[in-house]
Amino acid sequence: MNFFQINSFIKHWFTSTNKGHGVHSPFIYQLCEEVFYNNFEFYHFKKLNNLRANLLQSKQIINFTDYGAGSKKLKSNTRAVSDITKYGISNKKQNEILFKLIHFLNSNTVIELGTSVGLNTLYLALPNKENKIYTIEANNELCLLANENSKKLDVKNITIINNLFDVALPNLLNQLNTFDVLYIDGNHTYKATLNYFNLALQKINIKSIIVLDDIYWSKEMHKAWTEIKNNKNVKCSIDAFYFGILFFDTNFIEKVEYKIKI
Ligand SMILES: C[S@@+](CC[C@H](N)C(=O)[O-])C[C@H]1O[C@@H](n2cnc3c(N)ncnc32)[C@H](O)[C@@H]1O
């Protein structure tokens, strides 16, 4: 962590709530119980843990081109799958939270920006095999690996789109009437993040959510998060430090902002 992240983490620690204390919205309180503080081991977690263990051992080399804001930890143009799995993707806790979130919200159409090895994509796909998961990734070798991983787990509800977010996201949104979850996890720049958010706004429904990863990754990502959560269409936001969640449900009587520890 750099100075900005350490400082922000300390501030977040002292200003956030734990275990849903002080959360007045019944919906968000229930979400805390069922998603953030629910230790239930879902049936699918075992095979996902096995796949993670295999990827952490994999010496396969992936050629890398930087399509976004880059990685803080991995700099080389060739990276072992083991290193990508260790340092370049979201961790198990966050993967499981996303699984539980989709399960709780009963979401149908899910979009992920940034497939990488496709492990998180499987957490998005497995809560309900009827769901449609679209995941976008510019790196062709990662797309092939993600596809192999879906096949290994016999998961068929994932469409991998091998293209730049800037090209693929508007195309995909044009084809969809709406989406339920958009998970933005790549190209962590202020300009790109605002652009993806504004594009997605055109296709939200009352139950849509947007999950924005790495909201304290840099000052510019935090600026993007602050601006986005203040957007008039956002009715509720949850700052969970590692990521933020935005709700558009007009049943929230007034705009609410929560900071929670996970
Ligand atoms: C942090 S990783 C995604 C991790 C994954 N979502 C997870 O939760 O484990 C970000 C990925 O986005 C891809 N990426 C970054 N910028 C991109 C862009 N502009 N267009 C398409 N893919 C991009 C990178 O190649 C990388 O594989």
Ligand as a Chemical Component Dictionary entry (heavy atoms), coordinates in Angstrom:
data_LIG
# 
_chem_comp.id                   LIG 
_chem_comp.type                 NON-POLYMER 
_chem_comp.pdbx_formal_charge   0 
_chem_comp.three_letter_code    LIG 
# 
loop_
_chem_comp_atom.comp_id 
_chem_comp_atom.atom_id 
_chem_comp_atom.alt_atom_id 
_chem_comp_atom.type_symbol 
_chem_comp_atom.charge 
_chem_comp_atom.model_Cartn_x 
_chem_comp_atom.model_Cartn_y 
_chem_comp_atom.model_Cartn_z 
_chem_comp_atom.pdbx_ordinal 
LIG C1  C1  C 0  -7.636  -6.479  -12.397 1  
LIG S1  S1  S 1  -7.743  -7.498  -13.803 2  
LIG C2  C2  C 0  -9.359  -8.188  -13.677 3  
LIG C3  C3  C 0  -9.504  -9.132  -12.553 4  
LIG C4  C4  C 0  -10.819 -9.862  -12.458 5  
LIG N1  N1  N 0  -11.972 -9.051  -12.773 6  
LIG C5  C5  C 0  -10.988 -10.372 -11.044 7  
LIG O1  O1  O 0  -11.872 -9.916  -10.328 8  
LIG O2  O2  O -1 -10.221 -11.227 -10.630 9  
LIG C6  C6  C 0  -7.963  -6.313  -15.080 10 
LIG C7  C7  C 0  -7.973  -6.919  -16.478 11 
LIG O3  O3  O 0  -8.510  -5.930  -17.349 12 
LIG C8  C8  C 0  -7.823  -5.963  -18.588 13 
LIG N2  N2  N 0  -7.889  -4.608  -19.141 14 
LIG C9  C9  C 0  -7.355  -3.478  -18.612 15 
LIG N3  N3  N 0  -7.673  -2.419  -19.356 16 
LIG C10 C10 C 0  -8.439  -2.875  -20.387 17 
LIG C11 C11 C 0  -9.096  -2.250  -21.480 18 
LIG N4  N4  N 0  -9.005  -0.933  -21.671 19 
LIG N5  N5  N 0  -9.823  -3.018  -22.319 20 
LIG C12 C12 C 0  -9.919  -4.369  -22.134 21 
LIG N6  N6  N 0  -9.295  -5.024  -21.115 22 
LIG C13 C13 C 0  -8.574  -4.286  -20.258 23 
LIG C14 C14 C 0  -6.404  -6.389  -18.240 24 
LIG O4  O4  O 0  -5.798  -7.027  -19.352 25 
LIG C15 C15 C 0  -6.621  -7.297  -17.031 26 
LIG O5  O5  O 0  -6.620  -8.643  -17.409 27 
# 
loop_
_chem_comp_bond.comp_id 
_chem_comp_bond.atom_id_1 
_chem_comp_bond.atom_id_2 
_chem_comp_bond.value_order 
_chem_comp_bond.pdbx_ordinal 
LIG C1  S1  SING 1  
LIG S1  C2  SING 2  
LIG S1  C6  SING 3  
LIG C2  C3  SING 4  
LIG C3  C4  SING 5  
LIG C4  N1  SING 6  
LIG C4  C5  SING 7  
LIG C5  O1  DOUB 8  
LIG C5  O2  SING 9  
LIG C6  C7  SING 10 
LIG C7  O3  SING 11 
LIG C7  C15 SING 12 
LIG O3  C8  SING 13 
LIG C8  N2  SING 14 
LIG C8  C14 SING 15 
LIG N2  C9  SING 16 
LIG N2  C13 SING 17 
LIG C9  N3  DOUB 18 
LIG N3  C10 SING 19 
LIG C10 C11 SING 20 
LIG C10 C13 DOUB 21 
LIG C11 N4  SING 22 
LIG C11 N5  DOUB 23 
LIG N5  C12 SING 24 
LIG C12 N6  DOUB 25 
LIG N6  C13 SING 26 
LIG C14 O4  SING 27 
LIG C14 C15 SING 28 
LIG C15 O5  SING 29 
# 
